[in-house]
Amino acid sequence: MLETLTEWECIQMTAVQELQHMLFEELELIVRTTTNLLAKVKREDLEFRPQPNMRTLRELAEHLAAIPKVDLLILQEHSAEEVRQLEGRFAETDFAQLGASMAEGLEPLRQYMAALSEEDFLHRKTVPFYLDHGTAQAKWLIEIVTHAQHHRGQLFTYLKMQSYDVGMFDLY
């Protein structure tokens, strides 16, 4: 969990450190609200699938929970096989533990980003197994936030479709 920074600590941070801090605050919010949404899910609804070409609620929750760890592997240029293996471990995770697993994934991601020099954070590009061009580490971090945000929105919509009592305050 990120601590609230004092004004003096904020003044001492570089712009890049401040940006990283804000992005991790947003990721922590996504993890907390995802965990709260997952806690509302009834076991009998885990196989809910809005359309035949979409994930089940369980599959969506597994994918969402895996984002911090899986996307870190991807940006570190691990192979498709290594990524699939990690995703498979999330499929074996007890549903009640998915939120905690998602939260556990934040620390290695935070450590990786914090260890980068500002130059590397802003300009070092890595190439994922599914693309032929690289992406800067800063952009990867933004992508991870938007990726998690997108799938949390899907989870929220799945719950709405199943008549769960969820509203906008469940996202903040």
LINZIKA-V589394 format. One record per residue. N is the residue number from 1. RES is the residue in one small letter. SS is DSSP state (hx for helix, st for strand, lp for the rest). PSI is psi in whole degrees, 0 to 359 (999 if undefined). Layout:
# LINZIKA-V589394
n->N res->RES ss->SS psi->PSI
n->N res->RES ss->SS psi->PSI
This chain:
# LINZIKA-V589394
n->1 res->m ss->lp psi->133
n->2 res->l ss->lp psi->140
n->3 res->e ss->lp psi->155
n->4 res->t ss->lp psi->130
n->5 res->l ss->lp psi->146
n->6 res->t ss->lp psi->166
n->7 res->e ss->hx psi->319
n->8 res->w ss->hx psi->317
n->9 res->e ss->hx psi->321
n->10 res->c ss->hx psi->321
n->11 res->i ss->hx psi->325
n->12 res->q ss->hx psi->342
n->13 res->m ss->lp psi->147
n->14 res->t ss->lp psi->167
n->15 res->a ss->hx psi->322
n->16 res->v ss->hx psi->316
n->17 res->q ss->hx psi->320
n->18 res->e ss->hx psi->319
n->19 res->l ss->hx psi->313
n->20 res->q ss->hx psi->316
n->21 res->h ss->hx psi->315
n->22 res->m ss->hx psi->319
n->23 res->l ss->hx psi->322
n->24 res->f ss->hx psi->328
n->25 res->e ss->hx psi->318
n->26 res->e ss->hx psi->318
n->27 res->l ss->hx psi->320
n->28 res->e ss->hx psi->321
n->29 res->l ss->hx psi->316
n->30 res->i ss->hx psi->317
n->31 res->v ss->hx psi->313
n->32 res->r ss->hx psi->313
n->33 res->t ss->hx psi->327
n->34 res->t ss->hx psi->314
n->35 res->t ss->hx psi->318
n->36 res->n ss->hx psi->320
n->37 res->l ss->hx psi->317
n->38 res->l ss->hx psi->327
n->39 res->a ss->hx psi->340
n->40 res->k ss->hx psi->342
n->41 res->v ss->lp psi->131
n->42 res->k ss->lp psi->141
n->43 res->r ss->hx psi->322
n->44 res->e ss->hx psi->348
n->45 res->d ss->hx psi->1
n->46 res->l ss->lp psi->333
n->47 res->e ss->lp psi->6
n->48 res->f ss->lp psi->130
n->49 res->r ss->lp psi->110
n->50 res->p ss->lp psi->324
n->51 res->q ss->lp psi->153
n->52 res->p ss->lp psi->332
n->53 res->n ss->lp psi->16
n->54 res->m ss->lp psi->163
n->55 res->r ss->lp psi->156
n->56 res->t ss->lp psi->167
n->57 res->l ss->hx psi->317
n->58 res->r ss->hx psi->313
n->59 res->e ss->hx psi->320
n->60 res->l ss->hx psi->315
n->61 res->a ss->hx psi->319
n->62 res->e ss->hx psi->314
n->63 res->h ss->hx psi->314
n->64 res->l ss->hx psi->314
n->65 res->a ss->hx psi->331
n->66 res->a ss->hx psi->345
n->67 res->i ss->hx psi->309
n->68 res->p ss->hx psi->315
n->69 res->k ss->hx psi->314
n->70 res->v ss->hx psi->314
n->71 res->d ss->hx psi->329
n->72 res->l ss->hx psi->315
n->73 res->l ss->hx psi->317
n->74 res->i ss->hx psi->312
n->75 res->l ss->hx psi->339
n->76 res->q ss->lp psi->10
n->77 res->e ss->lp psi->33
n->78 res->h ss->lp psi->162
n->79 res->s ss->lp psi->162
n->80 res->a ss->hx psi->321
n->81 res->e ss->hx psi->316
n->82 res->e ss->hx psi->320
n->83 res->v ss->hx psi->315
n->84 res->r ss->hx psi->320
n->85 res->q ss->hx psi->316
n->86 res->l ss->hx psi->317
n->87 res->e ss->hx psi->322
n->88 res->g ss->hx psi->326
n->89 res->r ss->hx psi->326
n->90 res->f ss->hx psi->328
n->91 res->a ss->hx psi->337
n->92 res->e ss->lp psi->354
n->93 res->t ss->lp psi->138
n->94 res->d ss->lp psi->134
n->95 res->f ss->hx psi->320
n->96 res->a ss->hx psi->343
n->97 res->q ss->hx psi->358
n->98 res->l ss->hx psi->319
n->99 res->g ss->hx psi->316
n->100 res->a ss->hx psi->322
n->101 res->s ss->hx psi->321
n->102 res->m ss->hx psi->315
n->103 res->a ss->hx psi->320
n->104 res->e ss->hx psi->331
n->105 res->g ss->hx psi->343
n->106 res->l ss->hx psi->322
n->107 res->e ss->hx psi->312
n->108 res->p ss->hx psi->324
n->109 res->l ss->hx psi->315
n->110 res->r ss->hx psi->315
n->111 res->q ss->hx psi->319
n->112 res->y ss->hx psi->309
n->113 res->m ss->hx psi->319
n->114 res->a ss->hx psi->331
n->115 res->a ss->hx psi->345
n->116 res->l ss->lp psi->142
n->117 res->s ss->lp psi->162
n->118 res->e ss->hx psi->320
n->119 res->e ss->hx psi->313
n->120 res->d ss->hx psi->318
n->121 res->f ss->hx psi->316
n->122 res->l ss->hx psi->331
n->123 res->h ss->hx psi->339
n->124 res->r ss->lp psi->126
n->125 res->k ss->st psi->140
n->126 res->t ss->st psi->152
n->127 res->v ss->lp psi->117
n->128 res->p ss->lp psi->160
n->129 res->f ss->lp psi->340
n->130 res->y ss->lp psi->4
n->131 res->l ss->lp psi->164
n->132 res->d ss->lp psi->10
n->133 res->h ss->lp psi->158
n->134 res->g ss->lp psi->164
n->135 res->t ss->st psi->136
n->136 res->a ss->st psi->150
n->137 res->q ss->hx psi->321
n->138 res->a ss->hx psi->318
n->139 res->k ss->hx psi->325
n->140 res->w ss->hx psi->315
n->141 res->l ss->hx psi->319
n->142 res->i ss->hx psi->318
n->143 res->e ss->hx psi->319
n->144 res->i ss->hx psi->318
n->145 res->v ss->hx psi->312
n->146 res->t ss->hx psi->326
n->147 res->h ss->hx psi->310
n->148 res->a ss->hx psi->318
n->149 res->q ss->hx psi->316
n->150 res->h ss->hx psi->309
n->151 res->h ss->hx psi->331
n->152 res->r ss->hx psi->321
n->153 res->g ss->hx psi->320
n->154 res->q ss->hx psi->315
n->155 res->l ss->hx psi->314
n->156 res->f ss->hx psi->315
n->157 res->t ss->hx psi->319
n->158 res->y ss->hx psi->315
n->159 res->l ss->hx psi->319
n->160 res->k ss->hx psi->317
n->161 res->m ss->hx psi->334
n->162 res->q ss->lp psi->11
n->163 res->s ss->lp psi->28
n->164 res->y ss->lp psi->151
n->165 res->d ss->lp psi->83
n->166 res->v ss->lp psi->148
n->167 res->g ss->lp psi->184
n->168 res->m ss->hx psi->332
n->169 res->f ss->hx psi->346
n->170 res->d ss->hx psi->353
n->171 res->l ss->hx psi->3
n->172 res->y ss->lp psi->999
